[in-house]
Amino acid sequence: MNKDEKSTFSSDSGSMFHIFLESELIEMIKHIQKKEKLKDEGDVITHLIQDYIKKNVSQEELLEHEISQTTFDGTRYPSSMASFAYKNKPIEFDGNIQFQKLEKILESIDSENVIKKLPQHKIYGLSGAGMIHRFHTKIFPVKFSLMCLSRMIVETENPWVDLTELKRYTLHSAKTFLEEFNSSPIQNKFKISAGFPNQEPKTDMGYENDWLSYARSSKRFTEQFVGRKLQKHEGIQMGGACFEMGLIEAKTPTYDEEEKMRGLRDTRLGKIFVTLSENGKEFVSYKNDLIDYLYNSRESQPSSIFSQQEREFYFKKILPEYKFENDFVGQLMKHGRIEHTQEIKTLFKEKFLKFFHSEFPDADVLLKDDAVKMYSNTIMNRLMEFGVFVKDPKSKSGPYTRMEKIDNLV
């Protein structure tokens, strides 16, 4: 502490503060720091604030703050929202899309101010080069998000949709979808919850951690799958599975464009609007039997999460966007049977280091064992999502058996 008794402390992702404190208060902080064995003055004040929040801030306020600050670009989310409306007409996603109308609307897409996609290593660091991001655990939430975007385009009769509005609508639609799935005869047949938001706590009396977990899973779903504005990048950049996989396009309209699109007098610079890319439109066009079964009360249960057309699309249009993962998946699919996850991890490390030194000859990468485990397991989980490999659900480590018919996938 200096002679003027000014305390300086900072947060890892916040701002630096310079605060003048009275001598008595400084002595109290020192006493608490010593008694509680905290590392510095900032740690003391952080703990005091957290204790205050626990005692004085309600669960509802915590939930609203968590979501409003992280899920929808700072826009307040109404917790009582039953549906999202455009043109005063309520929209409820029902699994159906008027595809001919969608195609007609998408004919009028312009390419001005389109945001260019960054390579994966520019977003996630060199250890994530050439791969689908480890938080984009499954592809089904991507398909679902694209269908929600398609429905919004049809309902608004506009090819460009506000990203914030899309995130709200898709989150609400995902909750409804999961309720349908969890009460259906196929709830134990498929594992589709990964990537989607957690179930909302049943009552307002739920534990604080339940509400925060619910809010954070909502954030994870909307930002990792639907899309998000990237922080700490020059200009306006876009991230999220749909965009990174080349399935949607994004733009930042000028004031005149936005005023024309929404009839608004006032606007916030930097808003992002999204639409389907050609690949996204193709992926949406393929019927998903699981979604069709749940929303249209089909008698015949789906035999898989994705149709053969959707499988082929993933392997021919999405995977090639990721150079390393595409090659690594090809290596895995040469094996008719993989006995243990250790084989996958060993192969992953060997192939990734070879790929990395070829692509970045002047750079080094720290490939930790935890990262190897996470990336290799996630890649295999996506292959199992598409039915390429199967594993005894009671076994954590294998063996993994490849399906017989993969000729059209490689």
Secondary structure by P-SEA (a helix, b strand, c coil): ccccbbbbbbcccbbbbbbbbcaaaaaaaaaaaaaaccccaaaaaaaaaaaaaaacccaaaaaaaaaaacccccccccccccccccccbbbbbccccaaaaaaaaaccccccbbbbbcccccccccccccccccccccaaaaaaaaaaaaaaaaaaccccccaaaaaaaaaaaaaaaaaaaaaccccccccccccccccccccccccaaaaaaaaaaaaaaaaccccccccccccccccccccccccbbbbbbcaaaaaaaccccccccbbbbbbbcaaaaaaaacccaaaaaaaacccccccccccaaaaaaaacccccccaaaaaaaaaaacccccccaaaaaaaaaaaaaaaaaaacccccccccaaaaaaaaaaaaaaaaaacccccccccccccbbbbccccccc
